[in-house]
Amino acid sequence: MSRLSILLALTAFLASSCGEDNRNRIAVEKMIQEEVTQRVATYRENRTQRCYQDAVKEASSLADSILLLQARLNRDTASKPPRPTRPERPAAKKLRDSLLKVAPLLSEDSILKLLRLDSLQRDSLQPDTIGAPLNQ
C-alpha cells in the first residue's frame, strides 16, 4: 500500500468521524423533553392543589360569614325586661316598754364605793416601797 492510499483512507476516516452524531442529539432531546414534561406535570399538580386550598379557604370564609349573618338575624331582639321596683319598706314594730326596763346589775352606790377604794389604794404611798429595788 502506498502512502497515498493510507493518507486517503485516513482522511476519509477522519472526515466521517467529524460529522454530526445524530444518536446523541436525539437521546439528549428525548431526556430534555421528558424533564420538561415532568416539570410541567409537577407545576400543574402544585397549582391545582394551591387552587383547591384557596377555594376551600374562600368557601370556609363565605360559610362562616353566612352563619354569622343568620345568627344575627335569628337572635332574640326583645329587649331586657324592666327592672322590678323595690317593695315598700315595712312599718317599724314598736317594742313594749316592759321589755326595755331592765334593772342594773350593780347599784350606783356599790360602784362608787369600789372606785373610791381602788383610788385610795393606788394613791397611797407606803414607806417600805419607796426607794426599794424592783426585784427582791
mmCIF file of the C-alpha atoms, coordinates in Angstrom:
data_MODEL
# 
_entry.id   MODEL 
# 
loop_
_atom_site.group_PDB 
_atom_site.id 
_atom_site.type_symbol 
_atom_site.label_atom_id 
_atom_site.label_alt_id 
_atom_site.label_comp_id 
_atom_site.label_asym_id 
_atom_site.label_entity_id 
_atom_site.label_seq_id 
_atom_site.pdbx_PDB_ins_code 
_atom_site.Cartn_x 
_atom_site.Cartn_y 
_atom_site.Cartn_z 
_atom_site.occupancy 
_atom_site.B_iso_or_equiv 
_atom_site.pdbx_formal_charge 
_atom_site.auth_seq_id 
_atom_site.auth_comp_id 
_atom_site.auth_asym_id 
_atom_site.auth_atom_id 
_atom_site.pdbx_PDB_model_num 
ATOM 1   C CA . MET A 1 1   ? 0.000   0.000  0.000   1.00 0.00 ? 1   MET A CA 1 
ATOM 2   C CA . SER A 1 2   ? 1.251   3.232  -0.820  1.00 0.00 ? 2   SER A CA 1 
ATOM 3   C CA . ARG A 1 3   ? 1.468   6.205  1.273   1.00 0.00 ? 3   ARG A CA 1 
ATOM 4   C CA . LEU A 1 4   ? -1.087  7.926  -0.758  1.00 0.00 ? 4   LEU A CA 1 
ATOM 5   C CA . SER A 1 5   ? -3.703  5.260  -0.226  1.00 0.00 ? 5   SER A CA 1 
ATOM 6   C CA . ILE A 1 6   ? -3.056  5.297  3.522   1.00 0.00 ? 6   ILE A CA 1 
ATOM 7   C CA . LEU A 1 7   ? -3.357  9.065  3.551   1.00 0.00 ? 7   LEU A CA 1 
ATOM 8   C CA . LEU A 1 8   ? -6.597  8.946  1.600   1.00 0.00 ? 8   LEU A CA 1 
ATOM 9   C CA . ALA A 1 9   ? -8.041  6.250  3.878   1.00 0.00 ? 9   ALA A CA 1 
ATOM 10  C CA . LEU A 1 10  ? -7.032  8.225  6.955   1.00 0.00 ? 10  LEU A CA 1 
ATOM 11  C CA . THR A 1 11  ? -8.552  11.417 5.536   1.00 0.00 ? 11  THR A CA 1 
ATOM 12  C CA . ALA A 1 12  ? -11.798 9.607  4.686   1.00 0.00 ? 12  ALA A CA 1 
ATOM 13  C CA . PHE A 1 13  ? -11.933 8.131  8.158   1.00 0.00 ? 13  PHE A CA 1 
ATOM 14  C CA . LEU A 1 14  ? -11.308 11.478 9.848   1.00 0.00 ? 14  LEU A CA 1 
ATOM 15  C CA . ALA A 1 15  ? -13.883 13.184 7.624   1.00 0.00 ? 15  ALA A CA 1 
ATOM 16  C CA . SER A 1 16  ? -16.535 10.652 8.550   1.00 0.00 ? 16  SER A CA 1 
ATOM 17  C CA . SER A 1 17  ? -15.740 10.984 12.266  1.00 0.00 ? 17  SER A CA 1 
ATOM 18  C CA . CYS A 1 18  ? -16.108 14.790 12.195  1.00 0.00 ? 18  CYS A CA 1 
ATOM 19  C CA . GLY A 1 19  ? -19.738 14.578 11.097  1.00 0.00 ? 19  GLY A CA 1 
ATOM 20  C CA . GLU A 1 20  ? -22.644 15.054 13.478  1.00 0.00 ? 20  GLU A CA 1 
ATOM 21  C CA . ASP A 1 21  ? -23.716 12.119 15.551  1.00 0.00 ? 21  ASP A CA 1 
ATOM 22  C CA . ASN A 1 22  ? -27.495 12.169 15.453  1.00 0.00 ? 22  ASN A CA 1 
ATOM 23  C CA . ARG A 1 23  ? -27.850 9.422  18.044  1.00 0.00 ? 23  ARG A CA 1 
ATOM 24  C CA . ASN A 1 24  ? -26.520 11.571 20.925  1.00 0.00 ? 24  ASN A CA 1 
ATOM 25  C CA . ARG A 1 25  ? -28.539 14.599 19.932  1.00 0.00 ? 25  ARG A CA 1 
ATOM 26  C CA . ILE A 1 26  ? -31.736 12.549 19.704  1.00 0.00 ? 26  ILE A CA 1 
ATOM 27  C CA . ALA A 1 27  ? -31.116 10.984 23.151  1.00 0.00 ? 27  ALA A CA 1 
ATOM 28  C CA . VAL A 1 28  ? -30.410 14.395 24.716  1.00 0.00 ? 28  VAL A CA 1 
ATOM 29  C CA . GLU A 1 29  ? -33.537 15.928 23.160  1.00 0.00 ? 29  GLU A CA 1 
ATOM 30  C CA . LYS A 1 30  ? -35.577 12.987 24.402  1.00 0.00 ? 30  LYS A CA 1 
ATOM 31  C CA . MET A 1 31  ? -34.263 13.440 28.000  1.00 0.00 ? 31  MET A CA 1 
ATOM 32  C CA . ILE A 1 32  ? -34.924 17.179 27.833  1.00 0.00 ? 32  ILE A CA 1 
ATOM 33  C CA . GLN A 1 33  ? -38.466 16.548 26.643  1.00 0.00 ? 33  GLN A CA 1 
ATOM 34  C CA . GLU A 1 34  ? -39.080 14.056 29.475  1.00 0.00 ? 34  GLU A CA 1 
ATOM 35  C CA . GLU A 1 35  ? -37.743 16.528 32.053  1.00 0.00 ? 35  GLU A CA 1 
ATOM 36  C CA . VAL A 1 36  ? -39.920 19.324 30.672  1.00 0.00 ? 36  VAL A CA 1 
ATOM 37  C CA . THR A 1 37  ? -42.968 17.047 30.693  1.00 0.00 ? 37  THR A CA 1 
ATOM 38  C CA . GLN A 1 38  ? -42.270 16.029 34.306  1.00 0.00 ? 38  GLN A CA 1 
ATOM 39  C CA . ARG A 1 39  ? -41.806 19.646 35.437  1.00 0.00 ? 39  ARG A CA 1 
ATOM 40  C CA . VAL A 1 40  ? -44.990 20.759 33.687  1.00 0.00 ? 40  VAL A CA 1 
ATOM 41  C CA . ALA A 1 41  ? -46.926 17.923 35.369  1.00 0.00 ? 41  ALA A CA 1 
ATOM 42  C CA . THR A 1 42  ? -45.470 18.849 38.767  1.00 0.00 ? 42  THR A CA 1 
ATOM 43  C CA . TYR A 1 43  ? -46.313 22.533 38.226  1.00 0.00 ? 43  TYR A CA 1 
ATOM 44  C CA . ARG A 1 44  ? -49.879 21.703 37.202  1.00 0.00 ? 44  ARG A CA 1 
ATOM 45  C CA . GLU A 1 45  ? -50.323 19.430 40.217  1.00 0.00 ? 45  GLU A CA 1 
ATOM 46  C CA . ASN A 1 46  ? -48.961 22.086 42.617  1.00 0.00 ? 46  ASN A CA 1 
ATOM 47  C CA . ARG A 1 47  ? -51.072 24.808 41.008  1.00 0.00 ? 47  ARG A CA 1 
ATOM 48  C CA . THR A 1 48  ? -54.205 22.631 41.162  1.00 0.00 ? 48  THR A CA 1 
ATOM 49  C CA . GLN A 1 49  ? -53.556 21.858 44.830  1.00 0.00 ? 49  GLN A CA 1 
ATOM 50  C CA . ARG A 1 50  ? -52.986 25.556 45.640  1.00 0.00 ? 50  ARG A CA 1 
ATOM 51  C CA . CYS A 1 51  ? -56.185 26.500 43.797  1.00 0.00 ? 51  CYS A CA 1 
ATOM 52  C CA . TYR A 1 52  ? -58.078 23.827 45.723  1.00 0.00 ? 52  TYR A CA 1 
ATOM 53  C CA . GLN A 1 53  ? -56.751 25.139 49.060  1.00 0.00 ? 53  GLN A CA 1 
ATOM 54  C CA . ASP A 1 54  ? -57.636 28.710 48.094  1.00 0.00 ? 54  ASP A CA 1 
ATOM 55  C CA . ALA A 1 55  ? -61.126 27.621 47.079  1.00 0.00 ? 55  ALA A CA 1 
ATOM 56  C CA . VAL A 1 56  ? -61.637 25.742 50.368  1.00 0.00 ? 56  VAL A CA 1 
ATOM 57  C CA . LYS A 1 57  ? -60.401 28.759 52.359  1.00 0.00 ? 57  LYS A CA 1 
ATOM 58  C CA . GLU A 1 58  ? -62.712 31.106 50.440  1.00 0.00 ? 58  GLU A CA 1 
ATOM 59  C CA . ALA A 1 59  ? -65.680 28.731 50.836  1.00 0.00 ? 59  ALA A CA 1 
ATOM 60  C CA . SER A 1 60  ? -64.982 28.408 54.569  1.00 0.00 ? 60  SER A CA 1 
ATOM 61  C CA . SER A 1 61  ? -64.862 32.179 54.961  1.00 0.00 ? 61  SER A CA 1 
ATOM 62  C CA . LEU A 1 62  ? -68.074 32.572 52.987  1.00 0.00 ? 62  LEU A CA 1 
ATOM 63  C CA . ALA A 1 63  ? -69.827 29.851 55.002  1.00 0.00 ? 63  ALA A CA 1 
ATOM 64  C CA . ASP A 1 64  ? -68.687 31.449 58.272  1.00 0.00 ? 64  ASP A CA 1 
ATOM 65  C CA . SER A 1 65  ? -69.984 34.846 57.225  1.00 0.00 ? 65  SER A CA 1 
ATOM 66  C CA . ILE A 1 66  ? -73.320 33.329 56.172  1.00 0.00 ? 66  ILE A CA 1 
ATOM 67  C CA . LEU A 1 67  ? -73.632 31.523 59.517  1.00 0.00 ? 67  LEU A CA 1 
ATOM 68  C CA . LEU A 1 68  ? -72.818 34.714 61.420  1.00 0.00 ? 68  LEU A CA 1 
ATOM 69  C CA . LEU A 1 69  ? -75.381 36.656 59.406  1.00 0.00 ? 69  LEU A CA 1 
ATOM 70  C CA . GLN A 1 70  ? -78.046 34.033 60.066  1.00 0.00 ? 70  GLN A CA 1 
ATOM 71  C CA . ALA A 1 71  ? -77.225 34.011 63.762  1.00 0.00 ? 71  ALA A CA 1 
ATOM 72  C CA . ARG A 1 72  ? -77.505 37.807 63.925  1.00 0.00 ? 72  ARG A CA 1 
ATOM 73  C CA . LEU A 1 73  ? -80.815 37.771 62.087  1.00 0.00 ? 73  LEU A CA 1 
ATOM 74  C CA . ASN A 1 74  ? -82.270 34.995 64.250  1.00 0.00 ? 74  ASN A CA 1 
ATOM 75  C CA . ARG A 1 75  ? -81.171 36.356 67.619  1.00 0.00 ? 75  ARG A CA 1 
ATOM 76  C CA . ASP A 1 76  ? -83.750 37.404 70.133  1.00 0.00 ? 76  ASP A CA 1 
ATOM 77  C CA . THR A 1 77  ? -84.498 41.056 69.506  1.00 0.00 ? 77  THR A CA 1 
ATOM 78  C CA . ALA A 1 78  ? -86.674 41.516 72.569  1.00 0.00 ? 78  ALA A CA 1 
ATOM 79  C CA . SER A 1 79  ? -85.161 43.964 74.996  1.00 0.00 ? 79  SER A CA 1 
ATOM 80  C CA . LYS A 1 80  ? -84.379 43.178 78.580  1.00 0.00 ? 80  LYS A CA 1 
ATOM 81  C CA . PRO A 1 81  ? -87.339 43.071 80.919  1.00 0.00 ? 81  PRO A CA 1 
ATOM 82  C CA . PRO A 1 82  ? -87.763 46.212 83.021  1.00 0.00 ? 82  PRO A CA 1 
ATOM 83  C CA . ARG A 1 83  ? -86.101 46.344 86.373  1.00 0.00 ? 83  ARG A CA 1 
ATOM 84  C CA . PRO A 1 84  ? -88.520 45.437 89.157  1.00 0.00 ? 84  PRO A CA 1 
ATOM 85  C CA . THR A 1 85  ? -89.498 48.145 91.614  1.00 0.00 ? 85  THR A CA 1 
ATOM 86  C CA . ARG A 1 86  ? -88.477 47.997 95.230  1.00 0.00 ? 86  ARG A CA 1 
ATOM 87  C CA . PRO A 1 87  ? -91.063 46.752 97.651  1.00 0.00 ? 87  PRO A CA 1 
ATOM 88  C CA . GLU A 1 88  ? -92.333 49.223 100.213 1.00 0.00 ? 88  GLU A CA 1 
ATOM 89  C CA . ARG A 1 89  ? -90.494 49.388 103.479 1.00 0.00 ? 89  ARG A CA 1 
ATOM 90  C CA . PRO A 1 90  ? -92.471 47.610 106.210 1.00 0.00 ? 90  PRO A CA 1 
ATOM 91  C CA . ALA A 1 91  ? -93.629 49.620 109.194 1.00 0.00 ? 91  ALA A CA 1 
ATOM 92  C CA . ALA A 1 92  ? -91.281 49.514 112.160 1.00 0.00 ? 92  ALA A CA 1 
ATOM 93  C CA . LYS A 1 93  ? -92.545 47.407 115.029 1.00 0.00 ? 93  LYS A CA 1 
ATOM 94  C CA . LYS A 1 94  ? -92.662 49.103 118.388 1.00 0.00 ? 94  LYS A CA 1 
ATOM 95  C CA . LEU A 1 95  ? -91.392 47.159 121.346 1.00 0.00 ? 95  LEU A CA 1 
ATOM 96  C CA . ARG A 1 96  ? -93.356 47.082 124.543 1.00 0.00 ? 96  ARG A CA 1 
ATOM 97  C CA . ASP A 1 97  ? -91.991 49.273 127.327 1.00 0.00 ? 97  ASP A CA 1 
ATOM 98  C CA . SER A 1 98  ? -91.892 46.419 129.803 1.00 0.00 ? 98  SER A CA 1 
ATOM 99  C CA . LEU A 1 99  ? -89.096 44.794 127.830 1.00 0.00 ? 99  LEU A CA 1 
ATOM 100 C CA . LEU A 1 100 ? -86.968 47.932 127.873 1.00 0.00 ? 100 LEU A CA 1 
ATOM 101 C CA . LYS A 1 101 ? -86.986 48.296 131.647 1.00 0.00 ? 101 LYS A CA 1 
ATOM 102 C CA . VAL A 1 102 ? -84.033 46.293 132.881 1.00 0.00 ? 102 VAL A CA 1 
ATOM 103 C CA . ALA A 1 103 ? -82.679 46.572 136.398 1.00 0.00 ? 103 ALA A CA 1 
ATOM 104 C CA . PRO A 1 104 ? -78.941 47.388 136.721 1.00 0.00 ? 104 PRO A CA 1 
ATOM 105 C CA . LEU A 1 105 ? -76.654 44.620 137.898 1.00 0.00 ? 105 LEU A CA 1 
ATOM 106 C CA . LEU A 1 106 ? -74.766 46.855 140.289 1.00 0.00 ? 106 LEU A CA 1 
ATOM 107 C CA . SER A 1 107 ? -76.212 49.798 142.135 1.00 0.00 ? 107 SER A CA 1 
ATOM 108 C CA . GLU A 1 108 ? -74.593 53.209 141.773 1.00 0.00 ? 108 GLU A CA 1 
ATOM 109 C CA . ASP A 1 109 ? -73.571 53.249 145.406 1.00 0.00 ? 109 ASP A CA 1 
ATOM 110 C CA . SER A 1 110 ? -71.654 49.987 145.157 1.00 0.00 ? 110 SER A CA 1 
ATOM 111 C CA . ILE A 1 111 ? -69.801 51.181 142.039 1.00 0.00 ? 111 ILE A CA 1 
ATOM 112 C CA . LEU A 1 112 ? -68.760 54.415 143.711 1.00 0.00 ? 112 LEU A CA 1 
ATOM 113 C CA . LYS A 1 113 ? -67.517 52.560 146.788 1.00 0.00 ? 113 LYS A CA 1 
ATOM 114 C CA . LEU A 1 114 ? -65.390 50.275 144.631 1.00 0.00 ? 114 LEU A CA 1 
ATOM 115 C CA . LEU A 1 115 ? -63.905 53.195 142.738 1.00 0.00 ? 115 LEU A CA 1 
ATOM 116 C CA . ARG A 1 116 ? -63.076 55.088 145.940 1.00 0.00 ? 116 ARG A CA 1 
ATOM 117 C CA . LEU A 1 117 ? -61.392 52.083 147.477 1.00 0.00 ? 117 LEU A CA 1 
ATOM 118 C CA . ASP A 1 118 ? -59.370 51.448 144.374 1.00 0.00 ? 118 ASP A CA 1 
ATOM 119 C CA . SER A 1 119 ? -58.211 55.038 144.032 1.00 0.00 ? 119 SER A CA 1 
ATOM 120 C CA . LEU A 1 120 ? -57.298 55.219 147.713 1.00 0.00 ? 120 LEU A CA 1 
ATOM 121 C CA . GLN A 1 121 ? -55.151 52.138 147.432 1.00 0.00 ? 121 GLN A CA 1 
ATOM 122 C CA . ARG A 1 122 ? -53.489 53.402 144.320 1.00 0.00 ? 122 ARG A CA 1 
ATOM 123 C CA . ASP A 1 123 ? -52.703 56.856 145.630 1.00 0.00 ? 123 ASP A CA 1 
ATOM 124 C CA . SER A 1 124 ? -51.401 55.745 148.984 1.00 0.00 ? 124 SER A CA 1 
ATOM 125 C CA . LEU A 1 125 ? -47.655 55.526 149.288 1.00 0.00 ? 125 LEU A CA 1 
ATOM 126 C CA . GLN A 1 126 ? -46.283 53.052 151.680 1.00 0.00 ? 126 GLN A CA 1 
ATOM 127 C CA . PRO A 1 127 ? -42.912 53.894 153.218 1.00 0.00 ? 127 PRO A CA 1 
ATOM 128 C CA . ASP A 1 128 ? -41.445 50.429 152.659 1.00 0.00 ? 128 ASP A CA 1 
ATOM 129 C CA . THR A 1 129 ? -41.822 50.635 148.846 1.00 0.00 ? 129 THR A CA 1 
ATOM 130 C CA . ILE A 1 130 ? -40.106 53.988 148.404 1.00 0.00 ? 130 ILE A CA 1 
ATOM 131 C CA . GLY A 1 131 ? -36.586 53.610 147.121 1.00 0.00 ? 131 GLY A CA 1 
ATOM 132 C CA . ALA A 1 132 ? -36.719 49.805 147.242 1.00 0.00 ? 132 ALA A CA 1 
ATOM 133 C CA . PRO A 1 133 ? -35.166 47.849 144.359 1.00 0.00 ? 133 PRO A CA 1 
ATOM 134 C CA . LEU A 1 134 ? -37.596 46.372 141.848 1.00 0.00 ? 134 LEU A CA 1 
ATOM 135 C CA . ASN A 1 135 ? -36.528 42.722 142.091 1.00 0.00 ? 135 ASN A CA 1 
ATOM 136 C CA . GLN A 1 136 ? -36.201 41.337 145.579 1.00 0.00 ? 136 GLN A CA 1 
# 
